[in-house]
Amino acid sequence: MNTKPSSTPKWLWIAGLAIAVVLIACGLGTMALLSAARDAATAASANLAAPTQISPPTPARLEASATARPTGPIPSPTAPRFEQTPTPSPAGPARTATPVRTPTPAARATATRAANPFLVRNVKVYDLDGKLAYQGDVDLGPTLERIAAGIRDPHPNDGTVFQNRERRLPSKSDGQYYREYVVRTPGLREVGPQRLITGKDGEAYYTPDHYDTFIRIK
């Protein structure tokens, strides 16, 4: 009987080869891990041994710190102060500026008076019998306009010299300084007691009672 040893199956060879490859790969991975761990340990020991260096602040940081504003208000050194005394000029000592006041508008009554300064209010005019002939305001503007225009009243004394015999007006050395003009009274046929006396210097006096009292109107 002829007996031959049986050959090794193929699957056994393949399995053994695979195991060998796995073992080689594991060995290489283990060696790589050990090398990396050794390098990391070396680097850590080097960092611990070396002194820590602190970098100085950069100019930009210093400038930012210098220009940072404090929390409280700080007056600017260049800003002028109100209480600062001005420097005297060569022409003389400096004067403190005086605030300009806005003029207050005139009252309505003053404006009315300025618009017609020749209006005399609440005048009482009596006739020759002593009876009240007129009571109210007297506007002397028309009489002054008539005088300026050279228009005479029909009364013969209108525009004649007023001699001021009673001396109720300021005395003048010139005997022809004053002149009298008639002021007509509403409701009276006769000329009435009202007169307007003018002076050569432009003054004017009004009398409602035929020279007993006078009111200066200009």
C-alpha positions in Angstrom: 0.0 0.0 0.0 1.4 3.3 -1.1 0.7 6.2 1.4 1.7 9.9 0.7 1.6 12.7 3.2 -1.4 15.0 2.6 -0.6 18.5 1.4 -1.4 21.6 3.6 -4.7 23.2 2.7 -4.7 26.7 1.0 -7.0 28.3 3.5 -4.5 27.5 6.2 -1.8 29.4 4.4 -4.0 32.4 3.7 -5.0 32.5 7.4 -1.5 32.4 8.5 -0.4 35.1 6.1 -3.3 37.3 7.3 -2.3 36.8 10.9 1.2 37.7 10.1 0.2 41.0 8.3 -2.0 41.9 11.3 0.8 41.3 13.7 3.2 43.4 11.6 0.7 46.2 11.4 0.0 46.2 15.1 3.7 46.3 15.8 4.2 49.3 13.5 1.3 51.2 15.1 2.6 50.5 18.5 6.0 51.8 17.6 4.5 55.0 16.1 2.4 55.6 19.2 5.4 55.2 21.5 7.5 57.6 19.3 4.7 60.2 19.4 4.4 59.9 23.2 8.1 60.2 23.6 8.2 63.4 21.4 5.3 64.9 23.4 7.0 64.2 26.7 10.2 65.8 25.4 8.4 68.9 24.2 6.5 69.3 27.6 9.7 69.0 29.6 11.4 71.6 27.3 8.5 74.1 27.8 8.6 73.7 31.6 12.4 74.3 31.6 12.3 77.4 29.4 11.3 80.8 31.3 8.0 82.3 30.3 8.5 85.6 28.4 5.9 88.3 28.7 5.7 90.5 25.7 5.7 94.3 26.4 2.6 96.3 25.5 2.7 97.6 22.0 2.7 101.4 21.2 -0.9 101.1 20.0 -2.1 99.7 23.4 -0.1 102.4 25.3 -1.7 105.1 23.1 -5.1 103.7 23.6 -4.6 103.7 27.4 -3.3 107.3 27.4 -6.2 108.6 25.3 -8.9 106.8 27.3 -11.3 109.3 29.0 -12.0 109.1 32.7 -15.5 108.6 33.9 -15.9 112.1 35.4 -15.9 115.4 33.4 -12.5 117.0 33.0 -12.3 120.6 31.7 -10.2 121.0 28.6 -7.0 122.9 29.3 -7.4 124.8 26.1 -11.0 125.8 26.6 -11.6 129.4 27.7 -13.2 129.9 31.1 -15.9 132.5 31.6 -14.3 133.8 34.8 -10.9 134.3 33.1 -9.8 137.9 33.1 -9.1 139.3 29.6 -5.6 140.6 28.9 -5.5 144.4 28.9 -4.8 145.9 25.4 -2.1 148.6 24.9 -4.9 151.2 24.4 -6.2 150.8 27.9 -7.7 148.4 30.4 -10.1 145.9 29.1 -13.8 146.6 29.6 -16.3 144.0 30.6 -18.8 143.4 27.9 -22.3 144.7 28.8 -25.2 142.5 27.8 -27.4 144.2 25.2 -31.0 144.4 26.3 -33.7 144.1 23.8 -35.9 147.2 23.9 -39.4 146.5 25.3 -42.2 147.4 22.9 -44.0 150.5 23.8 -47.4 150.2 25.4 -50.4 150.7 23.2 -51.4 153.9 25.0 -48.0 155.4 24.4 -48.1 154.4 20.7 -51.5 156.1 20.4 -50.2 159.2 22.0 -47.2 159.3 19.7 -49.4 158.8 16.7 -51.5 161.9 17.7 -49.7 164.0 20.3 -52.1 166.9 19.7 -55.2 165.2 21.2 -56.4 166.7 24.5 -58.8 164.4 26.3 -61.9 165.2 28.4 -62.0 169.0 27.8 -64.9 171.0 29.2 -65.8 174.2 27.2 -68.3 176.7 28.6 -70.0 179.5 26.7 -70.2 183.2 27.7 -73.1 182.4 30.1 -71.1 179.8 32.0 -73.1 176.9 30.6 -71.3 173.7 29.5 -71.2 173.9 25.7 -68.9 170.9 24.9 -67.3 168.1 26.8 -65.0 165.5 25.2 -61.7 165.2 23.3 -60.2 168.1 21.3 -57.9 167.3 18.4 -55.6 170.3 17.7 -54.0 168.7 14.7 -56.3 170.3 12.1 -55.8 173.7 13.6 -52.0 173.3 13.5 -52.2 172.1 9.9 -54.4 175.1 9.0 -51.8 177.4 10.6 -48.9 175.8 8.7 -50.8 176.1 5.4 -51.4 179.8 6.0 -55.2 179.5 6.1 -56.9 182.1 8.4 -60.1 181.7 10.4 -62.7 184.4 9.6 -62.4 185.7 13.2 -60.4 189.0 13.2 -58.1 188.0 16.0 -56.9 184.8 14.2 -53.2 185.1 13.6 -52.7 188.3 15.6 -50.1 189.0 18.2 -50.8 187.6 21.6 -49.4 190.1 24.2 -49.4 187.8 27.2 -50.6 190.5 29.5 -51.6 188.0 32.2 -48.0 186.6 32.2 -49.3 183.0 32.2 -46.9 182.1 29.5 -43.1 182.5 29.7 -42.2 186.1 29.4 -40.2 187.2 26.3 -38.5 190.4 25.5 -39.9 190.4 22.0 -43.4 191.8 22.2 -44.4 190.0 19.0 -43.1 186.6 20.1 -46.6 184.9 20.5 -49.5 184.7 18.2 -53.0 183.4 18.8 -55.3 181.3 16.7 -59.0 180.4 17.0 -60.1 176.8 17.8 -63.7 176.4 16.9 -66.1 174.7 19.4 -68.6 172.2 18.0 -72.2 173.4 18.6 -71.4 177.1 19.1 -72.2 179.8 16.6 -69.8 182.3 18.1 -66.1 181.7 18.1 -66.0 180.3 21.6 -63.3 180.4 24.3 -60.7 178.0 22.8 -57.4 179.4 21.5 -54.0 178.1 20.4 -51.0 180.2 21.1 -47.7 179.6 19.2 -44.2 181.0 19.8 -41.4 181.8 17.4 -39.3 178.9 18.7 -42.0 176.4 17.6 -43.8 175.9 21.0 -47.6 175.8 21.2 -50.0 176.2 24.1 -53.7 175.4 24.2 -56.3 177.3 26.3 -59.9 176.0 26.6 -61.1 178.9 28.8 -59.9 182.0 26.9 -56.4 182.5 28.5 -57.3 181.4 32.1 -55.3 178.1 31.9 -52.8 176.8 29.3 -51.7 173.3 28.3 -48.4 173.0 26.4 -48.8 170.6 23.5 -45.4 171.0 21.8 
